[in-house]
Structure formats: structure tokens, C-alpha cells
Amino acid sequence: MPPSPYLTEQHKLVSSTQVKRSLTPRRRAREYALQGIYQWLMMTKSGGLPTTHLIAKQLGEDPAFIKAQYELFESVFEGVCQHVEQLQSEIMEFLDRPIEELSPIELGCMMIGAYELKYDLATPYKVAINEAVELTKTFGGTDGHKYVNGVLDQIAQKVRSQEIAADR
């Protein structure tokens, strides 16, 4: 059988190579927080009453969870779920569409970034935005990270204006 003109050896090499990501304990914590927030959002949307304790317990059963920084996971996951209305209100100010039209991944990433910008002042604003953008690149749609970046940049200008001014 003749070789396919669409799949060259170079394509096979690229497609069979797995991209290696650097997962620090903090990045892992944010990834697990995003998984928990996603689950929480889906349960809420379907009319369920999610409990952060049960979701965190289920996520903690993953063998790789031990490599995550638990304190950051707990702070971000619990914090986002406790402040969901305030975070969504903050996010809605800068959206060009209804919040219901956002994918749950993009919304979860925005809420993580907004939470860290608004409530975790120990995290530099650039780090909070970058981490949310990286989560969106990993788990979101093709260009979702650009939208997340734009919204979080505007939130940062509102809630971290002094830090941004000092950085310039």
C-alpha cells in the first residue's frame, strides 16, 4: 500500500511525541483546584448542592495529588467556592458576552486568577495572571487563553493598580 501523502515521517514524529510540562507543586495545586472548581460549577449548574469537602476528598484520592502543594490547593479551591458571587461579579464587568456563554474551564481559570488577584496579595499580579493563562492553555479551547488574559489584565488594573504602577 502506498504511503499516505498526508502523513509524512515528520508528522508521525511530531504527533507521537508527548509534550512534557513542568509541573511544580504550585502548578499542580492550581490544576487540582481547577478540576474541583469545574466539578463544583457542573454540580451547581445541574441543580446539585456541591460540597467542597467531598470534592476535595475525591481529588485527594488521585495518587499524583501528593505532589501538589496542599495549602495552595485548599486556599484557591475553597476561596473560589466561598467567593463565587463576588468573583463572577468582578469578571462580568469586563466580559463582552454573558457569563453563561463562557466555557466552564475559562470561567474556572478566570475565577482562580481573579481570586488570587483580589484575595491572595502575596501572589504577584503577573504570576496570578500567568498561572490562569497557563491553565487555560492546558485545559481550555484553542484561543481561550487570550480572552482569559485580557479579562484578568483588566481586573488586575482595578484591584492591583498600586502594584502595577510600582512595577512600571
N, C-alpha and C positions, 0 to 999 in steps of 0.2 A: 504494500500500500504506500503511495507517495506521501511524503511529509506534508503536513498542513502548512499552507502559506502564511497562516495567521499566528502560528505558534513556533517561533524560532527557538534555537537553543538558548539565546539570551533571555527570551521571555520566560522560558522554563526555569532558568537560574534565578531570575528576579522573583517569580511567583512562588518558588519553593523555598525562598529564603525568608525566615521569620525575622521580623523586626525586633530587636532587643531594646527594651525600655529600661531605663534606670529607675528602679522603684525604691526610693528612700522610705524609711518608716513613716515619715510625714506624708509623702505622696500616697502610700498605701492607706494611711488613715483617712485621707480625703476620698480615695476611691471607695472605701467601705462606707464612708459617710454618704457618698452619692448613692450607693446601692440601697442603703437604708432609707434615704430621703425619697428615692424613686419608689420603693415599696410603700412607704408611708403615703405618698401622693396618690398612687394607684388605689390603695385601700380606701382612702378618703373619697376619691372620685367615684368609686363604685358604691359609696354609701356605708362602708365599713367604719369601725371605730378602731383605728390602729393604735397599738401601744408601743412606744419607743423601746420599752424594756424587752418585749418579746422579739421585736425586730433585731435589736442589738444582740440578744441571746442567740438568735438564729445565725446572724452574721459571724458571731464569735465561734461558732462550730466549724467554720472553714479552717482547715489546718494552716493556711497561709496568714490567717488573721494575727497569729502570734508575732509576725514580722511588722505589724502596723504599730504606730505609736498610739496606744490606747487612750491616753489623756486627750490627745488632739481629736481622735475619732469621737470620743464621748462629748467633748466640748462642741464640736461642729454639728454632729448629728442631733444631739439634744437641743442645742441652741437654735438651730434652724427650725426644728419642730415646735419649740416653745414660742418662737417669734415669727411664725409663718405669715401672719396677717401683716405685721409691720414690714417685713421684708418684701412681701408681694406688693404692698402699697408703695414702697420705695422704688421697686423695679418698674411698676406701672407708669410712673412719672416719665420714664424715658423710653417707653415702647412705642412703636409705630403701628401696633396691632393689638387686639385684645389678648390678655394674658392666657386665655383659654386656647389660643392658637399656637402657643409655644409648645415645642415637644417637651415631655416631662424631663428629659435629660438636660435640655437647655435651661429649663426653669430651675431644675435642681442645681446645676452649675452656677447659675446666676444667684440663687439663694445662698449657696456656700460662699461665693465671692462677696455678696452684699453683707452676709453675716460677719465675715472676717473684717470687712472694711468698717462696719458700724460698731461691732461689739468686741472685736479682738484687736485692740490697738497695739499690741505687742508685735503683730504681724505687719511688716511694712506694706504700704498700699500696692506697690509694684508686685510684691510676692503674692498678695491676695488675688490680684487680677490675673497674674501669670498662671497661678495654680488652677484657677477656674477655667481659664482658656485651655490649658493643657488637658484637663479633664474632658472638656468639650471636644477637643481634637481626638482624644482616645475613644470616647463613647458616643459622641453626637454625630449629627449629619455632616455632610461634606464641608459646608461653609458656615456652620453654626457658630464656630469659634469666633468668627469676625463679628457677628452680632452680639455675642456674649461680651466680647472685649469692648465694643462700643458702649453698651449699656453700663457695664461696670466702670468704665472710664468716667462716665458722666456722674455716676453715684459717688465715685471717689472724689471728684471735684466738689461735690456737695458736702460730703461728710468728712473729708480729709483735706480740706483746702489749705490749712496751715502747713501740713506735712508736704503737700505738693509744692507750695510756694517756697518752702525752705529747700526743696530738692532742686529748684531751678537755678 
